[in-house]
Amino acid sequence: MMNPIQMVDLKSQYLRIKPEVDAAIQHVLDSTAFIQGSPVREFEEQLAQYTKSKYVVSCGNGTDALMVSLMALGIGPEDEVITVPFTFVASAEAIALLGAKPVFVDVCEETFTMDASLLEAAITPKTKAIIPVHLYGQCADMEPILDIAKKHNIKVIEDACQAIGTPYTFSNGTTKQAGALGDVGCLSFFPSKNLGCYGDGGAMVTDDETLAERMRAICRHGSKVKYHHDYVGVNSRLDTLQAAILQVKLQHLDEYITKRRAAADYYFEALKEVDWLQLPEIITNTHHTFHQFTIRVKNGKRDSLRQYLSEKGIPTMIYYPVTVHLQPVYRSLGYQEGDFTVSEHLCKEVLSLPMHTELADDQLQYICETIVNCPL
Ligand SMILES: *Cc1c(COP(=O)(O)O)cnc(C)c1O
């Protein structure tokens, strides 16, 4: 009998590594070093190795990673930061929280990531940083983005919350990891992310020592030496328990990515003939890690397909139903419908299919057969 299909199956994933995880948790309980215990530094070092970057500063969550990166770069009121409107709200929220202005550029229709050809027109003398988002596990096309940023002396903060482990290859043949491409990379360990902990968690990745020190200090109330404060900071830490769980799960990350890619390959093969669907397009210089497998449903059939699949026991999600520039909270920025037509259009067509490390072949077969035979 086929197991019920879930959008994400954290329970089965946990059961596969239960002895390792339980032992790591017990070890922390025995030590009672719940804040900044040794697993935190150890995990940071292991993650630096994994991402092939010099410094990793862990923090409370991915949103804090974005905010603290901006703080460490000195961004505040009067500054502008460019990002995309087709993303999770946190990418823009971090900018707004600091009193800076989120400025949007549209995404590419095929890849759902920042359209670098639109970037230069959005740059003003106030632009201090660019936050490209590696949406669904695929890197934005970073080479042109980094070139433009360099030309204008602007910092690049990658929102790599959905893309840990995604490689990106530059035209000179160098390959780097998502998060290690720009000045700072932000990661989230929210449970459903490709490397998820069992609560909230996040990290910033950089090769810049000064920036790393500053980000670390900001996460600890702006303090490098306890009770001596150099900056206005925040309290944002990765719990020792979460770090210990992440140490275990990081060792399985490559295997998790392989499983996601295998599920994606199944979808690509089984759905390629469906002419009212558009499958995700992969840019050749990045190797997608499929945080989401997001299709586009043509001819206005998205919502009816979603309803039909739901009736057949197949959950799906819409990431994201409304662009950030049209959210009520950002109305004061003065954007309106029609300003970012690609993003707005994608919101009406995208549908994310079940995607996780535990999808069985009979489940994938059932999902694909149900879509192919759907009477819409
Ligand atoms: C998950 C996510 C975040 C925020 O991460 P949290 O850990 O939930 O704060 C930011 N940006 C994107 C694109 C994300 O997917």
The ligand as an ORCA input file, in Angstrom:
! r2SCAN-3c Opt
* xyz 0 1
  C      12.991     30.516      4.537
  C      13.396     31.734      3.840
  C      13.830     32.874      4.520
  C      13.757     33.033      6.009
  O      14.260     32.019      6.754
  P      13.727     31.818      8.267
  O      14.736     30.883      8.836
  O      12.374     31.221      8.167
  O      13.734     33.138      8.943
  C      14.275     33.946      3.774
  N      14.264     33.928      2.454
  C      13.834     32.860      1.748
  C      13.866     32.910      0.266
  C      13.381     31.735      2.421
  O      12.936     30.695      1.722
*
